[in-house]
């Protein structure tokens, strides 16, 4: 089940979810978002979180922001246990469905070497707009910026 949470809501009810996201971040990324960073992000009404849970277990999440007619996909993460089961597609499809009628464009950055993610985005119609040389650290890697007209 996907829960869509708009930033600016009373996040006290979602604190345990943010803690679970922070743990998955720490297990997934070289420079993870901390619980304090997540709490701070969700104070602002332009941020949005999609969390997919089953039987109370976090399976994946997507963070994005919505500013005027543009949305930036900030993070999409699927727990290792649930990868390669279509959950990334489900999260991305839910996100893009929410944007219809609200935004005209979605953009995102992805590591050059993250072939599964790049394939996912390209399958949804995202196109490479440009590269940011040595953008990422741990390890150093280019970022590919993708855009999608909605």
MIFIMAR-641833 format. One record per residue (C-alpha): x, y, z. Coordinates in steps of 0.001 Angstrom, whole numbers, plus 500000, padded with zeros to 6 digits. Example, Ala and Ser with C-alpha at 12.3 -4.5 7.8 and 13.67 -1.06 7.14 Angstrom:
BEGIN
<site px="512300" py="495500" pz="507800"/>
<site px="513670" py="498940" pz="507140"/>
//
This chain:
BEGIN
<site px="500000" py="500000" pz="500000"/>
<site px="501352" py="503407" pz="499062"/>
<site px="500900" py="506295" pz="501460"/>
<site px="501353" py="509795" pz="500036"/>
<site px="502380" py="512381" pz="502617"/>
<site px="502628" py="516076" pz="501836"/>
<site px="505259" py="518099" pz="503604"/>
<site px="503948" py="520517" pz="506179"/>
<site px="501566" py="517928" pz="507656"/>
<site px="501824" py="517028" pz="511333"/>
<site px="504706" py="514590" pz="511005"/>
<site px="504503" py="513249" pz="514576"/>
<site px="502264" py="510461" pz="513293"/>
<site px="504910" py="509544" pz="510721"/>
<site px="508029" py="509689" pz="512890"/>
<site px="508431" py="505896" pz="512995"/>
<site px="508184" py="505777" pz="509199"/>
<site px="510886" py="508449" pz="508907"/>
<site px="513079" py="506412" pz="511276"/>
<site px="512637" py="503340" pz="509069"/>
<site px="513498" py="505408" pz="506004"/>
<site px="516648" py="506703" pz="507746"/>
<site px="517713" py="503110" pz="508492"/>
<site px="517183" py="502089" pz="504858"/>
<site px="519097" py="505192" pz="503766"/>
<site px="522041" py="504173" pz="505974"/>
<site px="522010" py="500668" pz="504506"/>
<site px="521754" py="501908" pz="500913"/>
<site px="523756" py="505087" pz="500382"/>
<site px="527329" py="506229" pz="500962"/>
<site px="525967" py="509622" pz="502023"/>
<site px="522575" py="508791" pz="503543"/>
<site px="519916" py="511233" pz="504631"/>
<site px="519628" py="511248" pz="508415"/>
<site px="516459" py="511265" pz="510482"/>
<site px="517011" py="514969" pz="511207"/>
<site px="517368" py="515723" pz="507502"/>
<site px="514172" py="513785" pz="506741"/>
<site px="512235" py="515582" pz="509478"/>
<site px="513496" py="518919" pz="508211"/>
<site px="512514" py="518124" pz="504610"/>
<site px="508994" py="517181" pz="505600"/>
<site px="508403" py="520523" pz="507349"/>
<site px="508028" py="522186" pz="503959"/>
<site px="504801" py="521915" pz="502024"/>
<site px="506565" py="521688" pz="498658"/>
<site px="508016" py="518248" pz="499562"/>
<site px="506141" py="514998" pz="499118"/>
<site px="506818" py="511443" pz="500268"/>
<site px="505444" py="508225" pz="498828"/>
<site px="506015" py="505261" pz="501150"/>
<site px="505149" py="501691" pz="500187"/>
<site px="504493" py="499371" pz="503089"/>
<site px="503128" py="495871" pz="503465"/>
<site px="502058" py="494501" pz="506830"/>
<site px="503771" py="497452" pz="508510"/>
<site px="507098" py="496807" pz="506761"/>
<site px="508663" py="499585" pz="504693"/>
<site px="509366" py="498217" pz="501227"/>
<site px="510331" py="501428" pz="499422"/>
<site px="509873" py="505170" pz="499233"/>
<site px="510107" py="508137" pz="496912"/>
<site px="510807" py="511751" pz="497855"/>
<site px="510088" py="514633" pz="495494"/>
<site px="509392" py="518319" pz="495605"/>
<site px="506850" py="520369" pz="493712"/>
<site px="507725" py="523960" pz="492887"/>
<site px="505385" py="525842" pz="490604"/>
<site px="504964" py="523681" pz="487487"/>
<site px="508069" py="521553" pz="488010"/>
<site px="508801" py="518555" pz="490189"/>
<site px="512166" py="517138" pz="491091"/>
<site px="512391" py="513480" pz="492044"/>
<site px="514895" py="513577" pz="494887"/>
<site px="515161" py="509935" pz="495907"/>
<site px="513607" py="506599" pz="495084"/>
<site px="514722" py="503615" pz="497124"/>
<site px="513555" py="500030" pz="497353"/>
<site px="514608" py="497755" pz="500186"/>
<site px="517050" py="495076" pz="498922"/>
<site px="514581" py="492329" pz="499890"/>
<site px="511969" py="493732" pz="497494"/>
<site px="514109" py="494758" pz="494526"/>
<site px="513439" py="493405" pz="491035"/>
<site px="509740" py="492928" pz="491841"/>
<site px="508345" py="496031" pz="490117"/>
<site px="508187" py="498179" pz="493240"/>
<site px="510342" py="500936" pz="491745"/>
<site px="507986" py="501083" pz="488769"/>
<site px="504993" py="501201" pz="491114"/>
<site px="506451" py="504087" pz="493136"/>
<site px="507447" py="506028" pz="490020"/>
<site px="504070" py="505447" pz="488375"/>
<site px="502252" py="506634" pz="491524"/>
<site px="504415" py="509750" pz="491656"/>
<site px="503901" py="510607" pz="487982"/>
<site px="500155" py="510006" pz="488340"/>
<site px="500035" py="512606" pz="491119"/>
<site px="501800" py="515144" pz="488895"/>
<site px="499255" py="515071" pz="486072"/>
<site px="497425" py="518366" pz="485942"/>
<site px="499806" py="519909" pz="488498"/>
<site px="503234" py="519924" pz="486823"/>
<site px="504492" py="520183" pz="483282"/>
<site px="507954" py="518742" pz="483907"/>
<site px="509762" py="516285" pz="486159"/>
<site px="513519" py="516142" pz="486539"/>
<site px="515985" py="514009" pz="488450"/>
<site px="519675" py="513202" pz="488855"/>
<site px="521115" py="509719" pz="488894"/>
<site px="524590" py="508252" pz="489132"/>
<site px="526017" py="507430" pz="485723"/>
<site px="526778" py="503886" pz="486859"/>
<site px="523303" py="503173" pz="488236"/>
<site px="522178" py="501262" pz="485163"/>
<site px="519007" py="499738" pz="486690"/>
<site px="517734" py="503173" pz="487764"/>
<site px="518628" py="504762" pz="484436"/>
<site px="516783" py="501995" pz="482621"/>
<site px="513727" py="502514" pz="484832"/>
<site px="513644" py="506252" pz="484130"/>
<site px="514181" py="505814" pz="480402"/>
<site px="511363" py="503241" pz="480279"/>
<site px="509066" py="505906" pz="481719"/>
<site px="510124" py="508403" pz="479038"/>
<site px="512759" py="510427" pz="480877"/>
<site px="515469" py="511737" pz="478547"/>
<site px="519049" py="512657" pz="479393"/>
<site px="519374" py="516444" pz="479485"/>
<site px="523006" py="516822" pz="480584"/>
<site px="525802" py="515560" pz="482845"/>
<site px="527303" py="516992" pz="485989"/>
<site px="530948" py="515953" pz="486030"/>
<site px="532159" py="514346" pz="489288"/>
<site px="528947" py="515396" pz="491046"/>
<site px="528723" py="512442" pz="493436"/>
<site px="531203" py="511346" pz="496082"/>
<site px="531695" py="507966" pz="497782"/>
<site px="532613" py="507066" pz="495028"/>
<site px="533190" py="510051" pz="492744"/>
<site px="530912" py="509736" pz="489757"/>
<site px="529089" py="511867" pz="487178"/>
<site px="525418" py="512693" pz="487625"/>
<site px="523065" py="512311" pz="484697"/>
<site px="520201" py="514824" pz="484722"/>
<site px="517002" py="513491" pz="483199"/>
<site px="513825" py="515392" pz="482329"/>
<site px="510323" py="514313" pz="481437"/>
<site px="507567" py="516469" pz="479977"/>
<site px="504255" py="515636" pz="481580"/>
//
